[in-house]
Amino acid sequence: MTDSLESQGVNRAIAYRTKGHRLGPITRLLSPDDLGDDIKPFVFLDLFEFFPPYNRGFIPHSHSGIATLTAFFEGGMTYGDTTGKQGSMSDGSVEWMRAGSGVWHAGEPLPGKVMRGFQLWVALPPELELASAESLYFEAEAIMHDGPARILLGQYNGRTSPVPSPASMTYLHVRLSDGQKWTYQPQADHDIAWLATNAGQLEIGNTLLERELAIFAEGHGAISITGS
């Protein structure tokens, strides 16, 4: 089984690829120190993997001026934040945190379970950078599908994410079986495209990707991928 996250994006050339930098349970695949400034509004992308019995989770920490979208692919966590929200999330759930003028939050993996997923940080337009913080939590059933793709942000093939993201962007969670092919055609006004793999392998033309980030050459062409 192959998991991937794909955003804006037959086949465009891969302009850049990286396995990122790992620190403990978090692998940072994208940051402003490398290409995060070149593919805005996408700024950071972290792959997190917490394994029992050493599941400390996310200690209380703050954000401001940005938004984060956290997608869980395995396990889940309990959460709390300074907007007053608290509860638990499970496999397939999504958290949207518009930090605005500032917010603190924390989370711990569910007892005895692996917690795995991606956290994407996106830039906010100037009018929202200092707005009041907003946190929204969606169970897996609230996220629309189109074939193997779940629409986490934006819209795809007439289906729209429940997340009120401010910018024109599409962010998908795609799960492919071995040998399964899938082609993504971006919107006409989207020319930035990237994908990150979490599990398994992906074939793109003659290139094989595994647990890494690939950024495509700018353009409007389709991207065709095969699970491997």
Protein Blocks (a to p, Z undefined) as FASTA:
>chain_A
ZZdddehidddddfbdcebjaehjbccfbdfklmmmmmccbfbdcddddddfklnbjadd
ddehiacddddfegcdddddfeopacdddehiacdddfknopcddddddehiacdddddd
ddddfklmmgccddddddfklpccehjbccfbhceehiacfbfcfbdcddddddddehia
cdddddfklcbdcdddfbhcddehjaccehiaddddedjbdcddddZZ
